Amino acid sequence: MSQFKQILSLVLAAALSTSCSSRSKSIGLGSTLGAGMGAAIGGIIDPGRNGKYRTRNVIIGASAGAIAGGFTGSSLFDQKEQEKEIELLKAKRSAPAPTPPELEKPKVEARWVESKVSGNRWIEGHYEYVISEPTRWAAE
């Protein structure tokens, strides 16, 4: 029975010290808890005459429990991730759509260019428009 207490204390220590923040940690915790519980159940199940099959039962129970616990840990992790995603989508839908601030008009200068002769070309007088200050977000 002292072996059972050691296994149980090991499983409880692992459960209390491990946080489930990633898939591998969730699978590890599930496998550890499953192995501990499987080993405990294997130790209780028919040990045979003079405890002949106890070790075998503990090993088989721990192995089966670790596999089952790993699958359970992975499944629970997936479920929690789905719940987080659903909550995030609900929050996005319920939040009002952000509206950007207004844009200020750019400052444009009009410059008159006199008529001139350039080589064998005549360039008639005209305005050139130059952006002196680009558009900006309006200060609130």
Buried (B, 14 or more C-beta within 10 A) or exposed (E): EEEBEEBBEBBEEBEEEBEBEEEEBBBBBBBBBBBBBBBBBBBEBEBEEEEEBBEEBBEBBBBBBBBBBBBBBBEBBEEEEEEEEEEEEEEEEEEEEEEEEEEEEEEEEEEEEEEEEEEEEEEEEEEEEEEEEEEEEEEE
